Amino acid sequence: MKFRAIGVGFALFLAASSCWADISLDDNGKLSVYGDFRARLEADWDSQRSDGSERDDRNRLRVRVRAGLKYVANEQVSFGFRIRSGADDSQQSPHITVIDFDDNDTGDAHFNLDKWYFKYNAGRTSTWIGRNSLPFWKANEMVLDDDVTPAGLGFSYQADKVRFNAGYFSKPAGVQNFTGNTGVAQVVFDTTVGNTSLVFAGGVIVVDADANSSNNGLLLDNNGARDYTIWIGNVQASLTAMDRPLKLNLDLIHNSKNYSASDPDAFTAFHRNETDGYVISARLGDTNERGHWLFGYYYSHIETFAVNNSLAQDDWVRWGSATQTRASNFEGSEFRAAVGLGNKMNVVARLYIVDAIKRRSATSLDKEDGNRFRVDLNWKF
């Protein structure tokens, strides 16, 4: 409890400091502070387990804080680091539960470095080594959660309208440990047709598991010991409707790894053919200025092994443990509304209505489901 109070106090201090944090810390502007703060009200209800029993409804207040330092030595060289809140055992979520209104356990409140990197830019090429965000363009976090920061080497090359991204990394298990390796490669093409901007992207994420790693026990669904070869195709159109920006997006996902009906892991054998997914979304508006509003709708169909759910988003479902979310084997909708408050602040409300695609195991009595509603106050600095 004492540590929680210290952590939350630190979060509030950083939020209050945002009025000056965007100012460079040195006279020549090479050293700067950046980060963000979030306060979240979250409600989960009508959630059923795979054995047919009902999960207790849950209402809680959570916070997130991330803050970093960046030093830009010249046009070629920069380096930095970032610290984030969250439990040590969660690579997916940096949130701390401050109050659980139903008297459930509020979990751990820790702070860890989740970014530390050295970056070198040379003309059209950018290379970094350390721990950082994956060099992979995406319209959402369905396959790769922004909070999952691997350690390794990232590379990007920009040639006119075409960008090539690649990298090789150690895969995080929690914030402090790693298991297995992940390689990524992607081609992104940007173009304009009339008044419509188009992005076409195609890439692959190869997860090379280490079945003997001592850190595998933290990950759910045997993800530490299973290989994945996930292909992702994206099309995004940006245009104007009702004098507002409109973004339309389609993601197609396929895991080409073949799993056997005789696999010694019963979960893998049962879901061996569940390897496809897709996401369709539309967003109208933005929150860039005070009073600007945004409405969005997302429909997702994500089969069990379409993604490695230890690397994927943790927003849509409550399924999993206190620190790990298994966000696959689901289909459903997200309804989003947001408004800009100015000064890099906004409020975002999201409603998720989700059902499982398939029973969790051959012995499961029913399929999982659930509803979730969140209201976030976000503040960047």
C-alpha positions as CSV (number, residue, x, y, z in Angstrom):
1,M,0.0,0.0,0.0
2,K,2.9,2.4,0.8
3,F,4.5,1.7,-2.6
4,R,1.2,2.2,-4.3
5,A,0.8,5.6,-2.7
6,I,4.3,6.6,-3.7
7,G,3.7,5.4,-7.3
8,V,0.4,7.2,-7.7
9,G,1.9,10.3,-6.1
10,F,4.7,10.1,-8.7
11,A,2.1,9.8,-11.5
12,L,0.2,12.8,-10.3
13,F,3.4,14.8,-9.9
14,L,4.4,14.1,-13.5
15,A,0.9,15.0,-14.8
16,A,1.1,18.3,-12.9
17,S,4.5,18.9,-14.3
18,S,3.2,18.8,-17.9
19,C,3.0,22.6,-18.0
20,W,6.8,22.8,-18.1
21,A,7.9,19.3,-19.2
22,D,7.7,20.0,-22.9
23,I,10.4,22.7,-22.4
24,S,14.0,21.6,-23.3
25,L,16.2,20.9,-20.3
26,D,19.2,22.5,-21.8
27,D,19.8,25.8,-23.6
28,N,20.5,24.3,-27.1
29,G,17.3,22.2,-27.0
30,K,19.0,18.8,-27.4
31,L,17.7,17.3,-24.1
32,S,13.9,17.1,-23.6
33,V,11.2,15.4,-21.5
34,Y,8.2,13.7,-22.9
35,G,5.4,11.4,-21.6
36,D,1.7,11.0,-20.9
37,F,-0.8,10.5,-18.1
38,R,-4.1,8.7,-18.1
39,A,-7.0,8.4,-15.6
40,R,-9.4,5.6,-16.5
41,L,-12.8,4.6,-15.2
42,E,-13.6,1.0,-16.3
43,A,-16.6,-1.3,-16.0
44,D,-16.9,-5.0,-16.9
45,W,-20.2,-6.8,-16.7
46,D,-22.1,-9.8,-18.0
47,S,-18.9,-11.8,-18.5
48,Q,-19.1,-15.5,-18.7
49,R,-16.2,-18.0,-18.3
50,S,-15.8,-21.0,-20.5
51,D,-17.2,-23.3,-17.8
52,G,-20.5,-21.4,-18.0
53,S,-20.0,-19.6,-14.7
54,E,-20.4,-15.8,-14.4
55,R,-17.5,-13.6,-13.6
56,D,-18.3,-10.9,-10.9
57,D,-19.0,-7.5,-12.3
58,R,-16.1,-5.2,-11.9
59,N,-15.8,-1.4,-11.6
60,R,-12.4,0.3,-11.0
61,L,-10.3,3.5,-11.3
62,R,-6.9,3.1,-13.0
63,V,-4.0,5.4,-13.9
64,R,-1.1,5.2,-16.3
65,V,2.0,7.3,-16.4
66,R,4.9,7.2,-18.8
67,A,7.8,9.6,-18.9
68,G,11.1,9.7,-20.8
69,L,14.2,11.7,-21.6
70,K,15.4,12.1,-25.2
71,Y,18.8,13.5,-26.2
72,V,19.4,14.6,-29.9
73,A,23.1,15.0,-30.4
74,N,22.8,16.0,-34.1
75,E,20.8,15.1,-37.2
76,Q,22.2,11.6,-37.1
77,V,22.5,10.5,-33.5
78,S,19.9,10.4,-30.7
79,F,19.2,8.2,-27.6
80,G,16.8,8.1,-24.8
81,F,14.8,6.1,-22.3
82,R,11.3,5.9,-20.8
83,I,9.9,4.7,-17.5
84,R,6.3,3.3,-17.2
85,S,3.9,2.3,-14.5
86,G,2.2,-1.1,-14.3
87,A,3.0,-4.6,-12.8
88,D,6.4,-6.2,-13.4
89,D,4.6,-9.3,-14.8
90,S,2.6,-7.4,-17.5
91,Q,4.2,-6.6,-20.8
92,Q,0.8,-5.6,-22.1
93,S,-0.6,-3.1,-19.6
94,P,1.1,-0.1,-17.9
95,H,-2.1,0.7,-15.8
96,I,-2.3,0.7,-12.0
97,T,-5.6,0.1,-10.3
98,V,-6.0,2.8,-7.7
99,I,-9.5,1.9,-6.5
100,D,-11.6,-1.2,-7.1
101,F,-15.1,-0.2,-6.2
102,D,-16.1,-3.9,-5.7
103,D,-13.3,-4.6,-3.2
104,N,-11.3,-6.8,-5.5
105,D,-7.5,-7.0,-5.3
106,T,-6.0,-3.9,-6.9
107,G,-2.8,-5.8,-8.0
108,D,0.8,-4.6,-8.1
109,A,2.0,-1.1,-8.7
110,H,5.5,-0.9,-10.1
111,F,7.7,1.3,-12.3
112,N,10.1,-0.1,-14.9
113,L,12.2,1.1,-17.9
114,D,10.3,0.0,-21.0
115,K,12.5,2.0,-23.5
116,W,16.2,2.5,-23.7
117,Y,17.8,2.9,-27.1
118,F,20.5,4.4,-29.3
119,K,19.3,5.6,-32.8
120,Y,21.2,6.5,-35.9
121,N,19.8,8.3,-38.9
122,A,21.6,8.4,-42.2
123,G,19.7,9.9,-45.1
124,R,16.7,7.7,-45.8
125,T,17.8,5.0,-43.3
126,S,17.0,4.9,-39.6
127,T,18.5,2.2,-37.3
128,W,18.2,1.7,-33.5
129,I,19.5,-0.7,-31.0
130,G,18.1,-1.3,-27.5
131,R,14.5,-1.5,-26.4
132,N,11.9,0.5,-28.3
133,S,8.6,0.3,-30.2
134,L,8.5,-2.2,-33.0
135,P,9.3,-0.8,-36.4
136,F,5.9,-1.9,-37.9
137,W,3.2,0.3,-39.3
138,K,-0.3,-0.5,-38.0
139,A,-3.7,1.1,-37.8
140,N,-4.6,-0.5,-34.5
141,E,-3.1,-2.8,-31.8
142,M,-5.0,-6.0,-32.7
143,V,-1.8,-7.9,-33.5
144,L,0.9,-5.8,-31.7
145,D,0.2,-3.8,-28.5
146,D,2.0,-0.5,-28.4
147,D,2.9,-1.2,-24.8
148,V,4.9,-4.4,-25.7
149,T,8.4,-3.1,-26.3
150,P,10.9,-5.7,-27.3
151,A,14.7,-5.5,-27.1
152,G,16.9,-5.9,-30.2
153,L,17.6,-4.1,-33.5
154,G,15.1,-2.1,-35.6
155,F,15.6,-0.7,-39.1
156,S,13.6,1.5,-41.5
157,Y,14.3,2.7,-45.0
158,Q,12.2,5.4,-46.8
159,A,12.3,5.7,-50.6
160,D,9.8,8.2,-51.9
161,K,6.4,6.6,-51.3
162,V,7.7,3.2,-50.2
163,R,9.0,2.4,-46.7
164,F,10.6,-0.8,-45.6
165,N,10.6,-1.8,-41.9
166,A,12.5,-4.7,-40.3
167,G,13.9,-5.9,-37.0
168,Y,14.9,-8.8,-34.8
169,F,14.1,-8.8,-31.1
170,S,13.9,-10.7,-27.9
171,K,10.2,-11.2,-27.0
172,P,9.2,-9.8,-23.5
173,A,7.6,-11.9,-20.8
174,G,6.6,-9.2,-18.3
175,V,8.6,-6.0,-18.3
176,Q,11.8,-7.3,-17.0
177,N,12.3,-10.7,-18.7
178,F,12.3,-12.2,-22.2
179,T,11.7,-15.5,-23.9
180,G,12.3,-16.5,-27.5
181,N,12.8,-14.2,-30.4
182,T,10.7,-12.2,-32.9
183,G,11.5,-11.1,-36.4
184,V,9.5,-8.5,-38.4
185,A,9.5,-7.3,-42.0
186,Q,7.1,-5.0,-43.7
187,V,6.6,-2.9,-46.9
188,V,4.4,0.2,-46.6
189,F,3.2,2.2,-49.7
190,D,1.7,5.6,-49.4
191,T,-0.1,7.3,-52.3
192,T,-2.9,9.8,-53.1
193,V,-5.8,9.4,-55.5
194,G,-7.7,12.7,-55.9
195,N,-8.4,13.9,-52.4
196,T,-8.0,10.5,-50.8
197,S,-4.7,9.4,-49.1
198,L,-4.1,5.6,-49.3
199,V,-1.8,3.4,-47.3
200,F,-1.1,-0.2,-48.4
201,A,1.0,-2.3,-46.0
202,G,2.1,-5.9,-46.0
203,G,4.3,-7.7,-43.5
204,V,5.2,-10.7,-41.5
205,I,5.9,-11.3,-37.8
206,V,7.8,-14.5,-37.1
207,V,7.8,-15.7,-33.5
208,D,10.6,-18.2,-32.7
209,A,9.7,-19.7,-29.3
210,D,12.2,-21.0,-26.7
211,A,10.3,-23.9,-25.2
212,N,12.9,-24.3,-22.5
213,S,12.9,-20.7,-21.2
214,S,12.3,-20.3,-17.5
215,N,10.1,-17.3,-18.2
216,N,7.5,-19.1,-20.2
217,G,5.3,-19.9,-17.2
218,L,4.2,-16.2,-17.1
219,L,2.6,-16.3,-20.5
220,L,-0.9,-17.8,-21.1
221,D,-2.0,-20.3,-23.7
222,N,1.5,-21.9,-23.9
223,N,2.6,-18.8,-25.9
224,G,6.1,-19.1,-24.7
225,A,6.6,-22.5,-26.4
226,R,4.6,-22.0,-29.7
227,D,6.0,-20.6,-33.0
228,Y,4.0,-18.2,-35.1
229,T,4.3,-16.9,-38.7
230,I,1.7,-14.1,-38.8
231,W,1.1,-12.3,-42.2
232,I,-0.7,-9.0,-42.1
233,G,-2.2,-7.0,-44.9
234,N,-3.5,-3.4,-44.4
235,V,-5.5,-0.9,-46.5
236,Q,-6.2,2.5,-45.0
237,A,-8.1,5.4,-46.8
238,S,-8.0,8.9,-45.4
239,L,-10.5,11.4,-46.8
240,T,-13.0,14.1,-45.8
241,A,-16.7,13.7,-44.9
242,M,-18.9,16.3,-43.3
243,D,-15.8,18.6,-43.3
244,R,-14.2,16.2,-40.9
245,P,-11.3,13.7,-41.5
246,L,-12.5,10.2,-42.1
247,K,-10.4,7.1,-41.9
248,L,-11.5,3.7,-43.2
249,N,-9.3,0.6,-42.5
250,L,-9.2,-3.1,-43.3
251,D,-6.7,-5.5,-41.8
252,L,-6.4,-9.1,-42.9
253,I,-4.4,-11.5,-40.6
254,H,-3.2,-15.1,-41.3
255,N,-0.9,-17.3,-39.3
256,S,0.7,-19.7,-41.8
257,K,2.3,-21.9,-39.1
258,N,0.9,-25.5,-39.3
259,Y,-0.2,-27.0,-36.0
260,S,-0.9,-30.7,-35.6
261,A,-3.9,-32.6,-34.3
262,S,-1.4,-34.8,-32.4
263,D,0.4,-31.8,-30.8
264,P,1.3,-32.7,-27.2
265,D,-0.2,-29.5,-26.1
266,A,-4.0,-30.1,-26.0
267,F,-4.8,-26.4,-26.4
268,T,-2.7,-26.2,-29.6
269,A,-4.3,-29.4,-31.0
270,F,-7.9,-28.2,-30.3
271,H,-7.4,-24.8,-32.0
272,R,-5.0,-25.9,-34.7
273,N,-7.0,-24.6,-37.6
274,E,-8.0,-21.2,-35.9
275,T,-5.4,-19.1,-37.7
276,D,-7.3,-16.2,-39.4
277,G,-8.5,-12.8,-38.5
278,Y,-9.7,-9.4,-39.8
279,V,-10.5,-6.0,-38.5
280,I,-12.8,-3.4,-40.2
281,S,-13.0,0.1,-38.8
282,A,-14.2,3.7,-39.6
283,R,-13.3,6.9,-37.7
284,L,-14.8,10.3,-38.3
285,G,-13.3,13.4,-36.8
286,D,-10.3,14.0,-34.5
287,T,-9.3,15.4,-31.1
288,N,-6.4,17.6,-32.2
289,E,-8.0,20.8,-31.0
290,R,-10.3,21.9,-28.1
291,G,-13.9,21.0,-29.0
292,H,-13.0,18.7,-31.9
293,W,-14.9,15.3,-31.7
294,L,-14.4,11.8,-33.0
295,F,-16.7,8.8,-33.5
296,G,-15.5,5.4,-34.4
297,Y,-16.6,1.8,-35.0
298,Y,-14.4,-1.3,-35.1
299,Y,-15.5,-4.9,-35.9
300,S,-13.0,-7.6,-35.2
301,H,-12.9,-11.4,-35.8
302,I,-9.7,-12.8,-34.3
303,E,-9.3,-16.6,-34.2
304,T,-7.2,-18.2,-31.4
305,F,-3.9,-18.4,-33.3
306,A,-4.4,-15.6,-35.7
307,V,-2.2,-13.6,-33.2
308,N,0.1,-14.4,-30.4
309,N,-2.1,-13.0,-27.7
310,S,0.8,-12.3,-25.3
311,L,1.9,-9.6,-27.8
312,A,-1.5,-8.4,-28.9
313,Q,-3.8,-5.7,-27.5
314,D,-5.4,-6.1,-24.0
315,D,-8.4,-3.7,-24.5
316,W,-11.2,-5.8,-25.9
317,V,-11.6,-8.6,-23.3
318,R,-11.2,-9.3,-19.6
319,W,-10.1,-12.9,-20.3
320,G,-6.8,-14.0,-18.7
321,S,-5.1,-13.3,-15.4
322,A,-4.4,-10.2,-13.4
323,T,-1.3,-9.4,-15.5
324,Q,-1.8,-11.3,-18.8
325,T,-4.6,-10.9,-21.3
326,R,-5.4,-13.6,-23.9
327,A,-7.2,-11.4,-26.5
328,S,-7.9,-13.9,-29.2
329,N,-10.7,-16.4,-30.1
330,F,-13.2,-13.5,-30.1
331,E,-15.4,-11.5,-32.4
332,G,-17.3,-8.3,-31.6
333,S,-17.6,-4.5,-31.8
334,E,-16.0,-1.4,-30.3
335,F,-18.0,1.8,-30.3
336,R,-15.8,4.9,-29.7
337,A,-16.5,8.6,-29.0
338,A,-13.9,11.2,-28.1
339,V,-13.6,15.0,-27.6
340,G,-10.5,17.2,-27.6
341,L,-10.0,19.4,-24.5
342,G,-7.0,21.4,-25.8
343,N,-3.5,21.5,-24.2
344,K,-2.8,17.9,-25.5
345,M,-5.8,16.6,-23.5
346,N,-8.8,14.5,-24.6
347,V,-11.5,12.3,-23.3
348,V,-12.1,8.9,-25.0
349,A,-15.1,6.6,-24.2
350,R,-15.1,3.0,-25.6
351,L,-17.8,0.3,-25.4
352,Y,-16.8,-3.3,-26.2
353,I,-19.3,-6.1,-26.8
354,V,-17.5,-9.4,-27.4
355,D,-18.2,-13.2,-27.8
356,A,-15.8,-16.1,-28.1
357,I,-15.7,-17.7,-31.6
358,K,-15.1,-21.2,-30.2
359,R,-15.2,-23.0,-26.9
360,R,-11.9,-22.8,-25.1
361,S,-11.3,-26.5,-24.9
362,A,-13.0,-29.8,-25.8
363,T,-14.3,-30.0,-22.2
364,S,-15.5,-26.4,-22.0
365,L,-19.2,-26.2,-21.3
366,D,-19.8,-22.9,-23.1
367,K,-18.2,-20.0,-24.9
368,E,-16.8,-16.9,-23.1
369,D,-18.3,-13.5,-23.6
370,G,-18.3,-10.1,-21.9
371,N,-19.0,-6.3,-22.1
372,R,-16.6,-3.6,-21.2
373,F,-16.9,0.2,-21.0
374,R,-14.0,2.7,-20.5
375,V,-13.7,6.4,-20.1
376,D,-10.1,7.7,-20.4
377,L,-8.8,11.2,-19.6
378,N,-5.5,11.4,-21.6
379,W,-2.9,14.1,-21.2
380,K,0.4,14.2,-23.2
381,F,3.4,16.2,-22.3
